[in-house]
Amino acid sequence: MKKRGRRKLVALAAGIALLFGGSIGEAAALSIQEAVDLALAQNTSLRITEKGEETARANLKSVRGANSVDLSLNGNLTDGRTNNEARQDNGSLSLRADLPVYSGGRNQANIESAEIGVDAARLKTERAREDLRLSVIQAYYDVLEAQRKVEIGQETVDKYQAHLTYVEQLFTAGSKARLDVLRSSVELTNVKQALLKAENDHEVKLLTLKNLLRIDAKEELILTEDFKFVPFHPRMEACVDYAYLHRKDLLIDVYNLKQRELDIQAARAGFLPSLSLSASTGASERFNPGSDHNHNYQVGLSASWNLFDSGVTEAAVDKAKTARDQAELTLVKDKEDISFAVRQLYYSMREAERRFAVTQAAVSEAEEDYYIASEKYRAGQGILLDIIDSQEALATAELNFNSAQYDYARYKAAVENAMGLELGQDPGIADPERTAEREARIREMGGIPPRPRDAADYRRAKEVIDANTPAKWAEQAAKEAAEARERKGDR
């Protein structure tokens, strides 16, 4: 209770310092959301990814320019003399404009592909933000878990130290054998070793979090938030279906497939003629000898058609088709991988949730067992081995409970990430407008090629998303709880 009180005081002081823009001994005090926000603002890897959007926009600007007016200005001034002839000074200036009229679809395909590339680059950045958020949350809980392990280790050392002191007193009084003193001393040394490892692990986990936040490794960091159990209601199949529509990297695969199809269209343009419109005007002037001024203009339409290129265009088309097939297989593979990842993480989360309930009761039982063993030993009715076993069981139960809590928190965050939830979005809430927009975009790109064994996945996804509301999840949870009570009554 005292330690919990100290934690609350530290958190309160850190919060007040953060509110007024100050710090405690220049320490950074951060909640989970504040840590995520700091990482999104400062993480170097994310900033590198964001540069991809600028590259995509520059590429779009470039390909649009290739289908627009090309304006060029040329001029020259010459001064010359041949043998004994008089010196000649000439000058000319010309302005030319060219506009592609028809490129066989190449320019249009390249522009559409570049526009899709801009969207894909934006989605890549958003996915990187989601992944960074997950990394920060997991690192945050890693530090909290490691910190609690240190506290449990210190409590265990204190108990062994107190027990060793008590046994030494009994040995001095002649009521206990030297063997009990030696065994107690060895056990104390062992738990001290475990404490040292736990302290080192805590420092490493803290360093990992600081690296994600891009803050100085020497700066003190205070974590103001701890584990809080938040139930997760969506069922596994609903999570998988949600991921099919909302995982940004899967949508990027859809975009990539569409780009490869446009590459085929651009390559086939080599079989077709191209047309361009040109207009030019110019003027020339002879300065010496005498003076002569000329002005001209030209307007024309030029066409070109490569009738035979020894199979170069055909090879380019075949290459583009192969790239398209690879993109389609990649899309199907990533869909399979996402389904597997969501299911695997979901099972792990539910397993941690069950461990959380079981180990919480085990801690209370282990505390009672340790108390009984200690009192029996003090009364001379127990043996040293009972004390050692009960203390080890208590420490294990506390560590298991600690591990179950943070495993659940980490896996829950991982499931939400694997589903493709927006940053800060509640897993029980689907944005109807965003879902409709995403569905329309996927259909526009040609859809997600289904495998034979899950051809209904995409159609079922819409039904699941439409029903994805907190009320529906609560209704389902109540139904499952009622069924569980009925089964328990039957037994």
Secondary structure, DSSP 4 states (H G I P E B T S, - for coil): -HHHHHHHHHHHHHHHHHHTT--BTTBEEE-HHHHHHHHHHH-HHHHHHHHHHHHHHHHHHHHHHHTS-EEEEEEEEEEE--TTSPPEEEEEEEEEEEEEEE-TTHHHHHHHHHHHHHHHHHHHHHHHHHHHHHHHHHHHHHHHHHHHHHHHHHHHHHHHHHHHHHHHHHHHHTSS-HHHHHHHHHHHHHHHHHHHHHHHHHHHHHHHHHHHHT--TTS-EEE------------HHHHHHHHHHH-HHHHHHHHHHHHHHHHHHHHHGGGS-EEEEEEEEEEEEEEESS-EEEEEEEEEEEEE-----TTHHHHHHHHHHHHHHHHHHHHHHHHHHHHHHHHHHHHHHHHHHHHHHHHHHHHHHHHHHHHHHHHHHHTTSS-HHHHHHHHHHHHHHHHHHHHHHHHHHHHHHHHHHHHTPPTT--TT---HHHHHHHHHHHHHTT-PPPPGGGTTHHHHHHHHHHT-SHHHHHHHHHHHHHHHHHHHHH-
